[in-house]
Amino acid sequence: MTKQWEDWDHILKIDPDKDLVEGETFEDVARTGTDAIEIGGTLDMTTEKMERVVDACAEHDVPLYQEPSNPGVVIDSPALDGYLIPTVLNAGDPFWVTGAHKEWVRIDEDLDWDRTHTEAYIVMNPEASVAQLTDADCDQQPDDVGAYARVAERMFGQEIVYVEYSGTYGDPEVVQAAHDALDDATLFYGGGVRDYDAAYEMGQRSDVVVVGDLLHDEGCDAVRKTVEGVKDAHSD
């Protein structure tokens, strides 16, 4: 069965702990042309913040997913198409490989397995909150990242591999190595994409480009340029 993300080029990640640019609305966000909206953040997450953004986005016809940073902020909403759950392959703290996931299963006896999917993260920016939270070993060369990607797909059966440079623009060679290592899994790239050219470059090396901070910093017009960049990369 085809998964939604196999047809995506662009994801817009909304951090519920951050505001939209003044004067913009979630209707504006939905009209950026992004293929999906992912709601999540690393720090200071609460169910109330999550629910506020989910409810606002649910009024618009864009696929909507939650990426919870921990089991305590998972919300049960029919508006969600599903949950994208990070498992950090290069985490130093095993809680972020399987521990958080075990806790979610333990406390939620009615977990909706049909809507629950994992993302095999490879975290590459040591200054990022996610790297510090998970104690990630970010000292990885392109061949290391390629090997992680292959492990994710071939050994652990992951359908999404996510090269994450959150807060900075990544090394295209690293992203290409992950792409070359995969056969069927979908490669997400996130980090530092702030304009058309960056989206185009990473779009050439990944299946889906994830844009986040740009929405909160510069707004919807800037996001539209990244949508155009990655879609042009995939059409060339």
Backbone torsions as a table, in degrees:
resi	resn	phi	psi	omega
1	MET	NA	131.8	-179.7
2	THR	-69.8	131.1	175.7
3	LYS	-87.3	150.4	-178.1
4	GLN	-54.1	-43.8	-172.4
5	TRP	-67.1	-14.5	178.1
6	GLU	-67.7	-18.6	179.0
7	ASP	-104.7	4.5	-178.1
8	TRP	-88.5	153.1	168.5
9	ASP	-114.8	-29.8	-167.7
10	HIS	-143.5	135.0	173.1
11	ILE	-121.7	137.6	173.6
12	LEU	-106.3	117.7	-179.0
13	LYS	-98.3	122.8	179.8
14	ILE	-103.4	127.7	176.9
15	ASP	-92.4	114.1	-177.2
16	PRO	-64.9	-13.3	179.4
17	ASP	-89.1	-0.2	-178.7
18	LYS	-120.0	153.5	-179.8
19	ASP	-89.8	157.8	168.0
20	LEU	-74.9	162.5	174.6
21	VAL	-60.4	142.1	-176.5
22	GLU	-53.9	130.8	178.3
23	GLY	92.5	-12.0	-179.7
24	GLU	-96.2	154.0	-176.9
25	THR	-124.8	170.7	177.4
26	PHE	-70.5	-21.1	171.2
27	GLU	-65.5	-41.2	175.7
28	ASP	-60.8	-41.5	179.7
29	VAL	-60.1	-45.2	-178.2
30	ALA	-65.4	-21.9	-178.0
31	ARG	-95.6	12.2	179.0
32	THR	-72.9	-16.7	-176.4
33	GLY	97.0	-1.8	178.0
34	THR	-60.7	152.4	-178.1
35	ASP	-84.3	-21.2	-178.3
36	ALA	-160.1	154.8	174.3
37	ILE	-115.0	129.8	178.1
38	GLU	-116.4	128.9	-176.1
39	ILE	-110.0	118.0	-179.5
40	GLY	179.2	160.8	177.0
41	GLY	-159.4	164.6	-174.6
42	THR	-87.1	-43.9	-171.7
43	LEU	-114.7	153.0	172.5
44	ASP	57.6	36.1	177.9
45	MET	-85.4	143.2	172.6
46	THR	-138.3	160.3	177.5
47	THR	-64.8	-33.7	-180.0
48	GLU	-63.2	-43.6	178.7
49	LYS	-64.6	-42.8	178.7
50	MET	-60.7	-47.9	-177.3
51	GLU	-61.5	-37.7	-179.8
52	ARG	-59.6	-45.2	-177.4
53	VAL	-74.9	-40.5	177.5
54	VAL	-59.0	-46.9	-179.4
55	ASP	-61.9	-39.0	-179.6
56	ALA	-68.7	-39.0	-178.4
57	CYS	-78.2	-25.1	-175.5
58	ALA	-64.1	-18.3	-179.1
59	GLU	-76.3	-5.5	-173.3
60	HIS	-123.7	150.8	-169.6
61	ASP	-89.5	69.1	174.3
62	VAL	-132.4	134.3	177.5
63	PRO	-51.4	136.9	-170.0
64	LEU	-129.3	122.8	-178.7
65	TYR	-128.3	148.9	171.2
66	GLN	-103.3	136.6	172.3
67	GLU	-115.8	86.6	-175.7
68	PRO	-72.4	138.1	-180.0
69	SER	-81.9	-17.7	175.5
70	ASN	-159.8	161.4	-174.7
71	PRO	-60.8	-25.2	-175.9
72	GLY	-72.1	-12.2	-178.3
73	VAL	-111.5	9.1	176.5
74	VAL	-68.0	132.4	177.8
75	ILE	-116.6	146.4	179.6
76	ASP	-100.4	103.7	-177.4
77	SER	-136.4	130.9	176.7
78	PRO	-66.6	-14.1	178.4
79	ALA	-71.7	-21.5	-177.4
80	LEU	-80.0	133.9	171.9
81	ASP	-74.5	-21.9	179.0
82	GLY	167.7	-171.6	-178.8
83	TYR	-123.8	133.1	175.3
84	LEU	-111.0	113.0	-168.7
85	ILE	-108.8	114.3	179.0
86	PRO	-68.6	137.5	163.7
87	THR	-124.5	118.3	-169.7
88	VAL	-91.0	105.3	-173.0
89	LEU	-63.3	-33.8	-177.4
90	ASN	-103.9	25.2	176.1
91	ALA	-69.6	140.3	173.7
92	GLY	-80.8	-25.7	179.0
93	ASP	-99.0	114.2	-175.3
94	PRO	-64.1	-13.0	176.3
95	PHE	-56.8	-32.4	-176.1
96	TRP	-91.3	1.2	172.4
97	VAL	-93.8	-50.7	-179.8
98	THR	-137.8	-17.9	-172.7
99	GLY	-64.1	-46.7	179.1
100	ALA	-63.4	-34.4	-178.5
101	HIS	-69.2	-41.7	176.7
102	LYS	-59.7	-41.6	-179.2
103	GLU	-64.5	-40.6	178.7
104	TRP	-60.4	-47.7	179.9
105	VAL	-63.4	-36.4	-178.5
106	ARG	-66.8	-39.9	-174.3
107	ILE	-92.3	-10.7	-178.0
108	ASP	-122.3	95.3	-177.5
109	GLU	-73.4	-17.1	-177.3
110	ASP	-110.7	33.5	-178.1
111	LEU	-57.5	133.7	-177.4
112	ASP	-85.3	91.2	-174.5
113	TRP	-65.5	-31.2	-177.7
114	ASP	-66.7	-23.7	-179.3
115	ARG	-106.8	8.2	-175.2
116	THR	-109.2	122.9	-175.9
117	HIS	-135.9	147.1	179.0
118	THR	-101.7	152.4	173.0
119	GLU	-117.6	122.4	178.4
120	ALA	-83.2	97.4	-177.6
121	TYR	-79.4	140.1	165.5
122	ILE	-122.1	105.4	-172.7
123	VAL	-89.7	127.8	-169.3
124	MET	-120.9	-7.4	179.6
125	ASN	-108.1	107.3	-175.7
126	PRO	-65.0	-18.3	179.9
127	GLU	-86.0	-9.9	-177.0
128	ALA	-72.5	149.6	178.8
129	SER	-57.5	-40.4	-178.2
130	VAL	-65.6	-34.8	178.2
131	ALA	-67.9	-42.4	-178.6
132	GLN	-70.8	-38.7	179.2
133	LEU	-63.7	-40.1	-175.0
134	THR	-95.4	-2.0	-176.4
135	ASP	55.7	45.4	-175.2
136	ALA	-70.8	141.9	173.0
137	ASP	-89.3	98.8	-174.5
138	CYS	-90.9	1.4	179.9
139	ASP	-82.5	74.3	-174.8
140	GLN	-124.2	130.2	176.2
141	GLN	-85.9	166.7	-179.6
142	PRO	-53.1	-40.7	-179.2
143	ASP	-69.7	-29.4	174.4
144	ASP	-65.2	-44.9	-178.6
145	VAL	-65.9	-39.7	175.4
146	GLY	-60.6	-40.1	179.1
147	ALA	-67.2	-41.7	175.7
148	TYR	-58.5	-43.7	-179.7
149	ALA	-61.5	-41.6	-179.9
150	ARG	-68.9	-39.1	174.7
151	VAL	-58.8	-45.6	-178.9
152	ALA	-57.7	-47.5	-176.1
153	GLU	-76.0	-49.5	-169.0
154	ARG	-85.5	-36.6	-178.3
155	MET	-91.8	-38.6	-173.6
156	PHE	-107.2	0.1	173.7
157	GLY	66.1	27.4	-178.5
158	GLN	-74.5	137.6	179.8
159	GLU	-95.5	-15.1	176.8
160	ILE	-127.8	127.8	170.8
161	VAL	-115.9	133.0	-170.4
162	TYR	-125.8	108.0	173.2
163	VAL	-86.9	115.1	-169.1
164	GLU	-117.0	115.1	176.1
165	TYR	-110.7	24.1	-173.5
166	SER	-26.8	119.8	177.3
167	GLY	95.4	-10.5	178.7
168	THR	-150.9	159.8	179.7
169	TYR	-82.0	133.8	-172.5
170	GLY	-84.2	176.8	179.0
171	ASP	-86.0	114.8	-179.1
172	PRO	-57.2	-31.3	179.8
173	GLU	-65.2	-37.6	178.2
174	VAL	-65.6	-45.6	-179.7
175	VAL	-64.3	-40.1	177.9
176	GLN	-62.4	-38.6	179.0
177	ALA	-62.2	-41.0	177.0
178	ALA	-64.7	-42.8	180.0
179	HIS	-61.1	-44.6	-177.4
180	ASP	-66.9	-25.3	-177.0
181	ALA	-79.5	-17.7	-173.3
182	LEU	-97.2	146.4	175.2
183	ASP	-103.6	-53.6	-174.1
184	ASP	-120.5	-25.8	-178.5
185	ALA	-63.3	153.2	178.8
186	THR	-91.8	128.7	-178.7
187	LEU	-96.3	118.0	171.6
188	PHE	-94.6	142.6	170.1
189	TYR	-125.0	135.7	175.0
190	GLY	-141.0	140.4	175.5
191	GLY	137.0	112.8	168.3
192	GLY	71.7	12.9	178.7
193	VAL	-81.6	110.3	-172.7
194	ARG	-127.2	1.9	179.5
195	ASP	-157.8	177.4	-177.4
196	TYR	-58.2	-47.5	-173.8
197	ASP	-63.3	-41.9	179.1
198	ALA	-65.7	-41.5	178.6
199	ALA	-64.3	-38.9	179.0
200	TYR	-65.1	-46.0	-178.1
201	GLU	-61.9	-46.6	-179.2
202	MET	-76.5	-25.5	174.3
203	GLY	-65.0	-29.4	176.5
204	GLN	-70.8	-18.4	-172.9
205	ARG	-116.8	-0.1	-180.0
206	SER	-142.7	167.0	179.1
207	ASP	-87.5	-34.2	-177.3
208	VAL	-137.6	129.6	175.1
209	VAL	-101.8	129.9	-179.4
210	VAL	-104.4	127.2	179.6
211	VAL	-119.7	133.2	-177.0
212	GLY	-132.3	-73.3	-174.4
213	ASP	-56.0	-32.3	-177.4
214	LEU	-56.0	-39.1	-180.0
215	LEU	-59.5	-45.2	-176.2
216	HIS	-77.3	-28.3	-176.5
217	ASP	-87.2	-42.4	-171.8
218	GLU	-122.6	-20.7	173.4
219	GLY	100.8	-175.3	-168.5
220	CYS	-69.2	-34.8	179.2
221	ASP	-62.2	-40.3	178.1
222	ALA	-65.5	-39.3	178.4
223	VAL	-62.7	-40.9	180.0
224	ARG	-57.4	-37.4	179.0
225	LYS	-63.3	-36.5	179.3
226	THR	-71.8	-34.5	175.1
227	VAL	-60.7	-45.7	179.5
228	GLU	-61.8	-40.4	-177.2
229	GLY	-63.2	-48.1	-177.3
230	VAL	-72.0	-34.3	178.9
231	LYS	-69.5	-35.9	175.6
232	ASP	-65.5	-39.2	179.1
233	ALA	-61.6	-38.4	-178.0
234	HIS	-80.5	-16.8	179.2
235	SER	-93.2	-16.9	-178.9
236	ASP	-76.0	NA	NA
